[in-house]
Amino acid sequence: MALVNSTMLPLGTKAPEFQLPDAVSGETISLETFAGKQGLLVMFICRHCPFVKHVQGELAKLGKDYADANLGMVAISANDADNYPDDAPDKLKEMAQELGFTFPFCHDQTQETAQTYTAACTPDFFLFDANQELVYRGQLDDSRPSNGIPVTGKDLRAAIDAVLGSQPVNSEQKPSIGCNIKWKPGNEPAYCDHS
């Protein structure tokens, strides 16, 4: 397991387009799905990663806590499902149902969406404002599987609350840390070159 940080895509970047199937409903989810929202949170996660397992309860709680807010949320798994069958769409559906996700959980089979977002690790978070411009990318909070700090989601929640309150988001942002996205052979993007 390669431990990697977020790429820290430049703030102000427009949300890249995507069209992906929701592993639960089968519906196609796209940027247009979230048109008119005050904010949009795009989360790159998966089922098998210990860093995601560490925070998955908080991710479900985020969905419930902001269910009535004008916030779009979508989770995407881009892992190579052939080599990591725990991250195949049927397993993603199980995870979403077990945890009670209130947001779509999409499978990025071609890995093109992960590449356009420069997603590097699981979990990796991207928060966009009402103009679908990037205002936050980075960690959920300071908690990691072995550091004993409780999972609160405080960094991401502060950014979401700022967006929903039409306030500026603090530009001091710490990268997320997690397992590398499991790229298909020959698919690893240049920004993830660890050699």
JOPEBEL-V874734 format. One record per residue. N is the residue number from 1. RES is the residue in three letters. OMEGA is omega as a letter, one per 20 degrees, with the letter a starting at -180 (none if undefined). Layout:
n=N res=RES omega=OMEGA
n=N res=RES omega=OMEGA
This chain:
n=1 res=MET omega=r
n=2 res=ALA omega=r
n=3 res=LEU omega=a
n=4 res=VAL omega=r
n=5 res=ASN omega=r
n=6 res=SER omega=r
n=7 res=THR omega=a
n=8 res=MET omega=r
n=9 res=LEU omega=a
n=10 res=PRO omega=r
n=11 res=LEU omega=a
n=12 res=GLY omega=r
n=13 res=THR omega=r
n=14 res=LYS omega=r
n=15 res=ALA omega=r
n=16 res=PRO omega=r
n=17 res=GLU omega=r
n=18 res=PHE omega=r
n=19 res=GLN omega=a
n=20 res=LEU omega=r
n=21 res=PRO omega=r
n=22 res=ASP omega=a
n=23 res=ALA omega=a
n=24 res=VAL omega=a
n=25 res=SER omega=a
n=26 res=GLY omega=r
n=27 res=GLU omega=r
n=28 res=THR omega=r
n=29 res=ILE omega=r
n=30 res=SER omega=r
n=31 res=LEU omega=a
n=32 res=GLU omega=r
n=33 res=THR omega=a
n=34 res=PHE omega=r
n=35 res=ALA omega=r
n=36 res=GLY omega=r
n=37 res=LYS omega=r
n=38 res=GLN omega=r
n=39 res=GLY omega=r
n=40 res=LEU omega=r
n=41 res=LEU omega=r
n=42 res=VAL omega=a
n=43 res=MET omega=r
n=44 res=PHE omega=a
n=45 res=ILE omega=r
n=46 res=CYS omega=a
n=47 res=ARG omega=a
n=48 res=HIS omega=a
n=49 res=CYS omega=r
n=50 res=PRO omega=r
n=51 res=PHE omega=r
n=52 res=VAL omega=r
n=53 res=LYS omega=a
n=54 res=HIS omega=a
n=55 res=VAL omega=a
n=56 res=GLN omega=r
n=57 res=GLY omega=r
n=58 res=GLU omega=r
n=59 res=LEU omega=r
n=60 res=ALA omega=r
n=61 res=LYS omega=r
n=62 res=LEU omega=r
n=63 res=GLY omega=a
n=64 res=LYS omega=a
n=65 res=ASP omega=a
n=66 res=TYR omega=a
n=67 res=ALA omega=a
n=68 res=ASP omega=r
n=69 res=ALA omega=r
n=70 res=ASN omega=a
n=71 res=LEU omega=r
n=72 res=GLY omega=r
n=73 res=MET omega=r
n=74 res=VAL omega=r
n=75 res=ALA omega=a
n=76 res=ILE omega=r
n=77 res=SER omega=a
n=78 res=ALA omega=a
n=79 res=ASN omega=r
n=80 res=ASP omega=a
n=81 res=ALA omega=r
n=82 res=ASP omega=a
n=83 res=ASN omega=r
n=84 res=TYR omega=a
n=85 res=PRO omega=r
n=86 res=ASP omega=a
n=87 res=ASP omega=r
n=88 res=ALA omega=a
n=89 res=PRO omega=a
n=90 res=ASP omega=r
n=91 res=LYS omega=r
n=92 res=LEU omega=r
n=93 res=LYS omega=r
n=94 res=GLU omega=a
n=95 res=MET omega=a
n=96 res=ALA omega=a
n=97 res=GLN omega=r
n=98 res=GLU omega=a
n=99 res=LEU omega=a
n=100 res=GLY omega=r
n=101 res=PHE omega=r
n=102 res=THR omega=a
n=103 res=PHE omega=r
n=104 res=PRO omega=r
n=105 res=PHE omega=a
n=106 res=CYS omega=r
n=107 res=HIS omega=a
n=108 res=ASP omega=a
n=109 res=GLN omega=a
n=110 res=THR omega=a
n=111 res=GLN omega=a
n=112 res=GLU omega=a
n=113 res=THR omega=r
n=114 res=ALA omega=a
n=115 res=GLN omega=a
n=116 res=THR omega=r
n=117 res=TYR omega=a
n=118 res=THR omega=r
n=119 res=ALA omega=a
n=120 res=ALA omega=a
n=121 res=CYS omega=r
n=122 res=THR omega=j
n=123 res=PRO omega=r
n=124 res=ASP omega=a
n=125 res=PHE omega=r
n=126 res=PHE omega=a
n=127 res=LEU omega=a
n=128 res=PHE omega=a
n=129 res=ASP omega=a
n=130 res=ALA omega=r
n=131 res=ASN omega=a
n=132 res=GLN omega=r
n=133 res=GLU omega=a
n=134 res=LEU omega=r
n=135 res=VAL omega=r
n=136 res=TYR omega=r
n=137 res=ARG omega=a
n=138 res=GLY omega=a
n=139 res=GLN omega=r
n=140 res=LEU omega=r
n=141 res=ASP omega=a
n=142 res=ASP omega=a
n=143 res=SER omega=r
n=144 res=ARG omega=a
n=145 res=PRO omega=a
n=146 res=SER omega=a
n=147 res=ASN omega=r
n=148 res=GLY omega=r
n=149 res=ILE omega=a
n=150 res=PRO omega=r
n=151 res=VAL omega=a
n=152 res=THR omega=a
n=153 res=GLY omega=a
n=154 res=LYS omega=a
n=155 res=ASP omega=a
n=156 res=LEU omega=r
n=157 res=ARG omega=r
n=158 res=ALA omega=r
n=159 res=ALA omega=r
n=160 res=ILE omega=a
n=161 res=ASP omega=r
n=162 res=ALA omega=r
n=163 res=VAL omega=a
n=164 res=LEU omega=r
n=165 res=GLY omega=a
n=166 res=SER omega=r
n=167 res=GLN omega=r
n=168 res=PRO omega=r
n=169 res=VAL omega=r
n=170 res=ASN omega=a
n=171 res=SER omega=r
n=172 res=GLU omega=a
n=173 res=GLN omega=r
n=174 res=LYS omega=a
n=175 res=PRO omega=r
n=176 res=SER omega=r
n=177 res=ILE omega=r
n=178 res=GLY omega=r
n=179 res=CYS omega=r
n=180 res=ASN omega=r
n=181 res=ILE omega=a
n=182 res=LYS omega=a
n=183 res=TRP omega=r
n=184 res=LYS omega=a
n=185 res=PRO omega=r
n=186 res=GLY omega=a
n=187 res=ASN omega=a
n=188 res=GLU omega=a
n=189 res=PRO omega=a
n=190 res=ALA omega=a
n=191 res=TYR omega=r
n=192 res=CYS omega=a
n=193 res=ASP omega=a
n=194 res=HIS omega=a
n=195 res=SER omega=none
